[in-house]
């Protein structure tokens, strides 16, 4: 019987449609038994017996794939795939799919919510009140801020459009490919990364993790930012150097930071000790509608491959 290993969790919890599809197509499945992000060693131990991997952001390395003797397809439940050794997968003729449009709305929602919280310091007020401290904070309205979007792909541009809708007057977009026309977006213009870093009140990151973007923001860039700037990263951990960020925040530079992603996850690092650092557990895509859509689309790719049909969203690996 065809077998699929589902490593991303939760899966099929809020809507069992994806699991029903597997059952209806005679695909046996195992859901991550560890109830947390699976470790490389655990995945290597389990993967040898499966034809399909329905994956999250766990490390799918050469070491893991060496043991994947039967694996035919990795179906990513999400948009990023920097956790997969693409070259080695290609050498073993393992196909990889992803869901490029899946998390757009959910990630944009959380990004804007985090910006609001940072600008009004609601996260700090909440922490202090829980500790018995009554302290009122003066904040800023997002409409009066200059917002910089670093990475203006589908998600980044969606954030920019939502900000424009609510009246944000100045939005700077920074991307290697300035392919989107801004003719109908009077609040937006293209800018280089230095202008975004030095002039924006709010800076939001929407980048893949690559050799070029890893540690893109270190102590130097953080200190170039306005003293009262706020930063949001809902894209990939590793883009902002976490040790440098801690050092800069300890010096009282920056009004606030929100991170939904980290270099190593789960994260239990020292940024937890800084009140004005708002931390969430990689939850940007965690809405019922978003997760259900991505789960179903990933399963459909497995079914397509199992039936010998063309894949819808295959990642080019060579």
C-alpha positions as CSV (number, residue, x, y, z in Angstrom):
1,X,0.0,0.0,0.0
2,X,1.2,3.5,-0.8
3,X,2.3,5.3,2.4
4,X,2.6,9.0,3.3
5,X,4.4,10.5,6.3
6,X,2.9,13.8,7.5
7,X,5.5,15.7,9.5
8,X,3.9,19.1,9.7
9,X,1.6,19.6,12.7
10,X,-1.2,20.3,13.3
11,X,-2.6,18.5,10.3
12,X,-6.2,17.7,9.6
13,X,-7.2,18.8,13.1
14,X,-9.6,21.7,12.2
15,X,-10.8,20.1,9.0
16,X,-10.3,16.4,8.2
17,X,-10.8,16.9,4.4
18,X,-7.2,16.4,3.6
19,X,-7.0,13.1,5.6
20,X,-10.3,12.0,4.0
21,X,-8.7,12.5,0.6
22,X,-5.8,10.3,1.5
23,X,-8.1,7.6,2.8
24,X,-10.3,7.8,-0.3
25,X,-7.3,7.4,-2.6
26,X,-6.0,4.3,-0.6
27,X,-3.0,6.2,0.7
28,X,-2.0,5.1,4.2
29,X,-0.6,7.9,6.3
30,X,1.3,8.5,9.6
31,X,1.1,11.8,11.3
32,X,4.2,13.1,13.2
33,X,4.1,11.1,16.4
34,X,6.3,13.5,18.4
35,X,3.6,16.3,18.5
36,X,6.3,18.9,17.9
37,X,8.6,20.0,15.1
38,X,10.4,16.8,14.1
39,X,14.2,16.6,14.4
40,X,16.5,15.7,11.6
41,X,17.6,12.5,13.4
42,X,13.9,11.5,14.0
43,X,13.0,12.1,10.4
44,X,16.0,10.1,9.1
45,X,14.9,7.2,11.3
46,X,11.3,7.2,10.1
47,X,11.5,8.1,6.4
48,X,12.8,4.9,4.9
49,X,9.4,3.3,4.8
50,X,7.4,6.0,3.0
51,X,6.6,6.9,-0.6
52,X,5.5,10.5,0.1
53,X,6.4,13.2,2.6
54,X,3.9,15.9,3.4
55,X,6.3,18.3,5.0
56,X,6.6,21.4,7.1
57,X,9.8,23.4,7.8
58,X,11.8,20.5,9.4
59,X,15.3,19.9,8.0
60,X,15.1,17.6,5.0
61,X,18.8,17.3,4.5
62,X,21.1,15.0,2.5
63,X,21.4,12.9,5.6
64,X,17.7,12.4,5.8
65,X,17.2,11.8,2.1
66,X,20.0,9.2,2.1
67,X,17.7,7.0,4.1
68,X,14.6,7.8,2.0
69,X,14.9,4.7,-0.2
70,X,11.3,4.7,-1.4
71,X,10.5,8.4,-1.4
72,X,9.0,9.8,-4.6
73,X,7.7,13.2,-3.6
74,X,8.0,15.9,-1.0
75,X,4.8,18.0,-0.8
76,X,5.5,21.2,1.2
77,X,2.6,22.6,3.1
78,X,3.6,26.1,2.6
79,X,5.6,28.5,0.3
80,X,9.2,28.2,1.5
81,X,11.5,25.3,0.7
82,X,14.9,26.4,2.0
83,X,14.8,23.6,4.5
84,X,15.1,21.0,1.7
85,X,18.3,19.9,0.1
86,X,17.1,20.5,-3.4
87,X,20.2,19.3,-5.2
88,X,20.3,16.0,-3.4
89,X,16.6,15.4,-3.8
90,X,17.1,16.0,-7.5
91,X,19.9,13.5,-7.6
92,X,17.5,10.9,-6.2
93,X,14.8,12.0,-8.6
94,X,12.6,13.0,-5.7
95,X,10.0,15.6,-6.9
96,X,9.1,18.6,-4.7
97,X,6.0,20.7,-4.7
98,X,4.9,23.7,-2.8
99,X,1.9,26.1,-2.4
100,X,3.0,29.5,-3.6
101,X,-0.3,31.3,-3.0
102,X,-1.4,29.5,0.2
103,X,-0.4,31.7,3.1
104,X,-0.6,35.1,1.6
105,X,-3.7,36.5,3.3
106,X,-3.0,34.9,6.7
107,X,0.6,36.1,6.8
108,X,-0.4,39.6,5.7
109,X,-3.0,39.7,8.5
110,X,-0.6,38.7,11.2
111,X,2.1,41.1,9.9
112,X,-0.3,44.1,10.1
113,X,-1.5,43.0,13.5
114,X,2.0,42.8,14.8
115,X,2.8,46.3,13.4
116,X,-0.3,47.7,15.3
117,X,0.8,46.0,18.5
118,X,4.4,47.3,18.2
119,X,3.4,50.9,17.4
120,X,1.0,51.0,20.4
121,X,3.2,48.8,22.7
122,X,0.2,46.7,23.6
123,X,2.4,43.7,24.1
124,X,4.5,45.6,26.6
125,X,1.5,47.0,28.4
126,X,0.0,43.5,28.7
127,X,3.2,42.0,30.2
128,X,3.6,44.9,32.7
129,X,-0.1,44.7,33.8
130,X,0.3,40.9,34.4
131,X,3.2,41.8,36.6
132,X,1.1,44.3,38.6
133,X,2.6,47.4,36.8
134,X,0.2,50.1,35.6
135,X,2.0,52.0,32.8
136,X,0.5,53.9,29.9
137,X,2.5,54.1,26.7
138,X,2.4,56.8,24.0
139,X,2.4,55.2,20.6
140,X,1.9,56.1,16.9
141,X,-0.8,55.5,14.3
142,X,0.3,53.4,11.3
143,X,-1.2,56.0,8.9
144,X,1.4,58.6,10.0
145,X,4.4,56.3,9.7
146,X,6.6,55.6,6.7
147,X,6.6,51.8,6.2
148,X,9.3,49.9,4.4
149,X,8.6,46.5,2.9
150,X,11.8,44.5,2.2
151,X,10.8,41.7,-0.1
152,X,7.9,42.8,-2.4
153,X,6.7,39.4,-3.6
154,X,3.2,38.1,-3.2
155,X,3.0,38.5,0.6
156,X,5.1,41.7,0.9
157,X,3.0,43.4,-1.8
158,X,-0.2,42.2,-0.2
159,X,0.9,43.8,3.1
160,X,1.6,47.0,1.2
161,X,-1.8,47.0,-0.4
162,X,-3.6,46.4,2.9
163,X,-1.6,49.3,4.5
164,X,-2.5,51.6,1.6
165,X,-6.2,50.7,2.0
166,X,-6.1,51.8,5.7
167,X,-4.6,55.1,4.8
168,X,-0.8,54.7,5.2
169,X,0.6,57.6,3.3
170,X,4.2,56.5,2.6
171,X,5.2,52.9,1.7
172,X,8.6,52.1,0.4
173,X,9.1,48.8,-1.5
174,X,12.5,47.1,-1.7
175,X,13.0,44.1,-4.0
176,X,15.6,42.9,-6.5
177,X,12.8,42.6,-9.1
178,X,10.8,45.8,-9.4
179,X,8.3,44.1,-11.7
180,X,5.1,45.3,-10.2
181,X,3.6,48.6,-11.6
182,X,2.9,51.1,-8.9
183,X,1.0,53.5,-11.2
184,X,-2.3,52.9,-9.3
185,X,-0.7,53.0,-5.9
186,X,0.1,56.6,-5.1
187,X,1.3,55.8,-1.5
188,X,4.0,53.4,-2.8
189,X,7.3,53.8,-4.4
190,X,10.4,51.7,-5.0
191,X,13.5,52.3,-2.8
192,X,16.8,50.7,-2.1
193,X,17.5,48.9,1.1
194,X,19.6,51.6,2.6
195,X,16.8,54.2,2.2
196,X,14.3,51.8,3.8
197,X,16.6,51.0,6.7
198,X,17.5,54.6,7.5
199,X,14.2,56.4,6.9
200,X,11.3,54.1,7.7
201,X,9.4,54.0,11.0
202,X,8.2,50.5,10.4
203,X,10.3,47.8,8.5
204,X,8.7,44.5,7.6
205,X,10.6,41.6,6.1
206,X,9.1,39.2,3.5
207,X,12.1,37.3,2.1
208,X,13.2,33.8,1.4
209,X,16.2,32.5,3.3
210,X,19.1,32.2,0.9
211,X,22.9,32.7,1.0
212,X,22.3,36.3,0.1
213,X,19.6,37.0,2.7
214,X,21.1,35.1,5.6
215,X,22.2,37.7,8.3
216,X,21.1,40.4,5.9
217,X,20.4,42.5,9.0
218,X,23.2,42.6,11.5
219,X,24.3,45.1,14.2
220,X,25.4,47.6,11.5
221,X,22.0,47.7,9.8
222,X,20.1,47.7,13.0
223,X,22.0,50.8,14.3
224,X,21.3,52.6,11.0
225,X,17.6,52.4,11.7
226,X,15.7,55.1,13.5
227,X,16.0,54.9,17.3
228,X,12.2,54.5,17.6
229,X,11.7,52.2,14.5
230,X,9.9,48.9,14.8
231,X,10.7,45.7,12.9
232,X,8.5,42.8,11.9
233,X,9.8,39.5,10.4
234,X,7.1,36.9,9.4
235,X,9.2,35.4,6.6
236,X,12.2,33.3,7.6
237,X,14.5,33.1,10.6
238,X,18.1,33.8,9.9
239,X,17.5,37.0,7.9
240,X,18.0,39.1,11.1
241,X,21.0,38.1,13.2
242,X,19.4,37.3,16.5
243,X,22.5,37.8,18.7
244,X,23.1,41.3,17.1
245,X,19.4,42.1,17.6
246,X,19.6,41.2,21.3
247,X,22.6,43.4,21.7
248,X,21.0,46.4,20.0
249,X,17.7,46.0,21.9
250,X,19.7,45.9,25.2
251,X,21.2,49.3,24.3
252,X,17.6,50.7,24.1
253,X,17.8,51.2,20.4
254,X,14.5,50.5,18.5
255,X,11.0,50.9,19.9
256,X,10.0,47.3,19.3
257,X,10.5,44.1,17.3
258,X,8.1,41.3,16.4
259,X,9.5,38.0,15.2
260,X,7.4,35.0,14.1
261,X,10.3,33.1,12.7
262,X,13.7,32.1,14.1
263,X,17.0,30.6,13.0
264,X,16.4,27.5,15.2
265,X,12.8,26.5,16.0
266,X,11.4,26.0,18.6
267,X,13.0,29.1,19.9
268,X,14.0,29.5,23.6
269,X,16.7,32.1,23.2
270,X,17.6,35.3,25.1
271,X,15.2,37.6,23.2
272,X,12.5,36.1,25.4
273,X,13.9,38.3,28.2
274,X,13.2,41.6,26.4
275,X,9.7,42.9,26.9
276,X,9.5,45.0,23.8
277,X,10.4,42.0,21.7
278,X,7.1,40.4,20.6
279,X,7.6,36.7,19.8
280,X,5.2,34.3,18.3
281,X,5.8,30.6,17.4
282,X,5.8,30.6,13.6
283,X,2.1,31.2,13.5
284,X,1.7,33.5,10.5
285,X,-0.1,30.8,8.4
286,X,-2.0,29.3,11.3
287,X,-5.6,30.2,10.5
288,X,-8.2,27.5,9.9
289,X,-8.9,28.6,6.3
290,X,-5.3,28.9,5.4
291,X,-4.1,25.7,6.9
292,X,-7.0,23.7,5.5
293,X,-6.4,25.1,2.0
294,X,-2.6,24.3,2.2
295,X,-3.2,20.8,3.6
296,X,-5.7,19.9,0.9
297,X,-3.4,21.3,-1.9
298,X,-0.4,19.3,-0.6
299,X,-2.5,16.1,-0.5
300,X,-3.8,16.7,-4.0
301,X,-0.2,16.9,-5.2
302,X,0.4,13.5,-3.6
303,X,-2.7,12.1,-5.2
304,X,-1.7,13.5,-8.6
305,X,1.7,11.9,-8.4
306,X,0.2,8.6,-7.2
307,X,-2.2,8.6,-10.2
308,X,0.6,9.5,-12.7
309,X,-0.9,12.9,-13.3
310,X,1.1,16.2,-13.8
311,X,2.0,18.1,-10.6
312,X,0.5,21.5,-10.2
313,X,3.2,23.4,-8.4
314,X,6.5,21.6,-8.8
315,X,9.7,23.2,-7.6
316,X,12.4,23.2,-10.3
317,X,15.4,21.4,-8.7
318,X,17.9,21.6,-11.5
